Amino acid sequence: MVNILLVEDELIIAEDMTNILEKIGYNVIGVAIDFDEAIEILETEKPDLILLDINLSGKRDGIELAEEINKRFSIPFIFTTSYTDTETLERAKHVNPVNYLVKPFKKEQLYTAIEIAIFNMAKKSDSITKNDENYGEALIIKDALFIKDKFKYTKLIINDILWIKSDGNYLEINTLTKKEIIRATMSGFMDRLNRSNFFRTHKSYIVNLDYLSRFETPYVTIVGTKIPISKTFSDELLKRLKIM
């Protein structure tokens, strides 16, 4: 689940935004009305994204808070504001928001702003491009996979993945608690994943070696589930395990 922090001094607006976000499956971890409340939350919580009003209660505004977020927490944020004057826009540009949403806005505009923000975040850590067949459906940001489902993205921690099974142009991603389906090719996704603990055992399977409990050709066992391994990949895995 994608975790979002709201920094908004108008509590009615904050409540409305919370309802909109939670209705489609995002998790609002808290609401702060000023600089100090936001910092207090960020010292104990780590949201994936912050929706940040520029006009806040107290002496310091949202742009000053954004500077502190960049300096101390490195969490992406979207400005939500009624300000469109040149001076405010110039100040806002210097703190590098991932998007800028002008009030009043409709729920569809909020969804779109978040989607664009997540894609912009992914471009920094993911090799995906607009021409890729996977564009917009599964994005990699740092240690997580963000899977698009209609109006929202679902967050899946990459190291929680046990194995991945290919079925034509779709991948079935399995964890201890759930299964996700994305449209992608095995080889393309493996290239983008680019993590040493993931190993291809078969033309149709990738496994997370951190969960390997048994290796006995023609299978490897991942948390009680037998996954096929072909001769070519078996020899490669043997060499790898000896090195490890």
N, C-alpha and C positions, 0 to 999 in steps of 0.2 A: 504494500500500500504506500502511495506517495504521501509524505507528511508535509503539511504546509503551516507556516506561522503567519497570522494576520497581525499587522501593525496598523491600527486604525482607531482614531480617537472618537469617531461617531459610532456609538454602540449599536444603534439601529442598523447602520450600514454593515457593521461587523457581523451582526446576527444574521442579516440577510445573506451575506456572502458565505457565512458558515453553512447555512441551510442549503444553499445552491451547491457548494462544493461537496458536502457530505452526501447529498442526494445522489450524486453520480459516483461516489466511491472514494473520494479523496478524504484524507484524515487531517482535520484541523487540530494541531497539537496545542494551540493557545491563542489568545488575543491580547495584545499589548496596546496601551493607549499613548505611550510616550517612550522616549529614548531609554530611560532607566528600566522600565518594565520589560522592554524588548531585550536589553542586555542581560537582565536577570534570567529570562527564559532561555536565551541562547547559551548561557553558561552551564545549563543542565540538559538542554535538549539540542538535537541537531536535525532541524528540518531539511527536507530536500530543496525547498523553495520558500521564499518569503514574499508575501504581497504587502507592499510597503507604501503607506500614504506619505505624501510629502509634508502636508500640514498636520502637525502633531501637537498634543498638549505639551506644556512645558516650554523651556527656553530653546531647546535644540530640535531642529526639524528632521524630516526623513532623509534629506540629503546628507546631513551630518551623521545620522545613524548609518547610512549606507557606507560612508567612509570608514566607520568603525567596524562594520561587518566585513568589509574588504580586508581591513588590517588584521582583525583578530579571528574571524571565523571562516572566511572564504566560502560563503554560501550565496548562491545566485538569488537575485530578487527582481521583482517586477514592481515598478512604481505605479501606484493607483492614485490619481490626483485630478483635481479640477483645474489645476494650473497649466496654462498653455502659453504663457508669456515667454518672450525670448530669453530674459535673464534666467528664469527657472530652468528652461530647457538647456541652456548652456551649462549651468551648474550640474544638472542631472547627467548630461552626457559624460562629464569627467569622472563619474563614479561607476560607469559601465553597467547599467541595468540590462537585463536580458530582454526586457520589453517595457513599454510605457503605455498604460491604459488610462484613458481620459474619462473621468466621471461626467455625467451618469452613463453607465454602460449596461448593456443587456447581458443575460447569462451566456448567450452564445458568444459574445465578445470576450467574456471572461474565459470560457473554455478555449477559444482560439488563442488568446494571449498566453495561456499556460502551455498549450501544445507547441506554439512557436518557441516559447522559452525553453521547453525541454529539448526540442530539436537543436536549438542554438547551443545548449549545454553539451549535447551529444557530439556536435561537430568538433569540439575541442579534444575529445577522448576516443571518438569512434571514427573508423575509416569510411563510414557510409557517405554516399553522395546521392543527389536527387535522381541520378540515373540508375541507381541500384534497385533491384526488384524488392529489396527489403525496406526501402525508404518509408519512413513513417510508421512502420508496424512494430519493429523491435529495435530500440536504440540502446547503446551501451554508454553508460556514464559512470566513470570511476569503477566502483565495485558492484554495480547493479545493472540489470537488464530492465528497460522500461518497455512494456508491451502495450501497444495501443488497442483499445477496445471501445469502439464507437467514440464517445466524447471524452474519454479519459485514458490515462496511462496507468497500468498496474506495475508496481515495482517488485522485482524479483532479485534477491541477492545472488550473485553469480556463484559464490562458493556453496550455496545451498542446493545447487543443481547436482543430482546424482548421475543421471545419464540423459542422453538426447537420442531420439530415434527418428530416422528419416522415413517419410512416406510420400514419395513423389516430390512435389514442390512444397511440402509442409514438413515442419519439425515438431515433434512431440517432446516437450521439455518436462522432465520428471523431477520432483523434489520429494522430501519425506511427507509433505502434507498436501501437495496438489500437483496437478498436471496442466500445462499450458500448451496451446497450439499456435504456432506462428507460420506465416508464409515465408519460406527461405530455403536456400539450398544448403546441403551439408558442408560442402567445401567452402562456399562463401562465408557461411556463419563461423566455421572453424577459423578462417583467416582473421575475421573480425574479433573473435573471442581472444585469440592470441595469449593464452595462459598455459603455463607449463604443466599444470595439474590436470588438464583435459587432454585425453588421449583417444585417438580414433582406433577402435578395435575391429571395425568391419565397415563395409561400404555404407551401412545403414545405422551405425552406432558410434557415439562418442560417450566416453565415461569420465567421471571425475575420479582420478586415482586416489584422492584423499579418502574415498569411501571404499576402496578396494579391500575385500576381506579374504578372497581366495582367487587363485589363478591356476587353472587346470584345463589346458587345451582340450576341447574347443570352446571353453567358456571362461569368463571372469565373473566373479560374484560381487555385486554391489549391494550392500545392505540386504542380503538374503535373496536378491534377484539375479538369476543367471543371464548374462549378456554374451552373445556369440563373439568369438574372436577368430579371425582368419589366420592362416599360417604366416603370411607376410607380416601382419601386425603382431602376431605372437612372438616371432623372433625379435622384432624391434622392441617389444615390451620387456622381453627377457634381458636384453642388453641394457635397457634403461634401469631395470630393477637392480641389476648388478652394480651399476654406477651409483645408484642411490644407496 
